[in-house]
């Protein structure tokens, strides 16, 4: 399979599948069905739509990269990695949530809640990395530079997220600008980690931890938040270009 066809197939599959689920959800809601987290029908729709990026990442990776499903699963759980790479992920997360230390707080009602949330977000978040960072952006970077590939991934990833939010019924609660700024920053964090380490698990873990902390942390200075995100992007670009001479 040629690169252009593989990329087109992934985008058509990942966005097409979740868009089709959105259409079905729209029609069902219009005739009186409850389709959100509170109903079995809603959970089914969320699962089918939410799995789209991972599913098509697997399908296209198998065809384009000539790897097996077993290899993808092994890469997904490849936790054995240099401690320096884990520290890099921790550094990104620390800088990202640094504003919380100044005027914000983390609310944990029960000690095991973050663990449960982390496991949940591996499935509802971490799985996305099979599509976006494991296949899509590396395929883009075969012809495009790192920054261009990250920006294109960000746009496609944003569209996917808004379709997903519609399915789960939370799109009205999304603060557009803060969300897009956060997603933009995460695009650089996760892409830099993959370029540097070629490790899918680190992206899965980092994505899940960011999701958990985003739900537990409240408050923090806006200006410091912008500074920290700009710093993350600059570090990510430096790491990416320092790790791969081709980009």
Secondary structure, 3 states (H helix, E strand, C coil): CCHHHHHHHHHHHHHHHHHHHHHHHHHHHHCCCCCCCCCHHHHHHHHHHHCHHHHHHHHHHHHHCCCCHHHHHHHHCCCCCCHHHHHHHHHHHHHHCHHHHCCEEECCCCCCHHHHHHHHHHHCCHHHHHHHHHHHHHHHCCCCCHHHHHHHHHHHHHHHHHHHHHHHCCHHHCCHHHHHHHHHHHHHHHHHHHHHHCCHHHHHHHHHHHHHHHHHEEECCHHHHHHHHHHHHHHHHHHHHHHCCCC
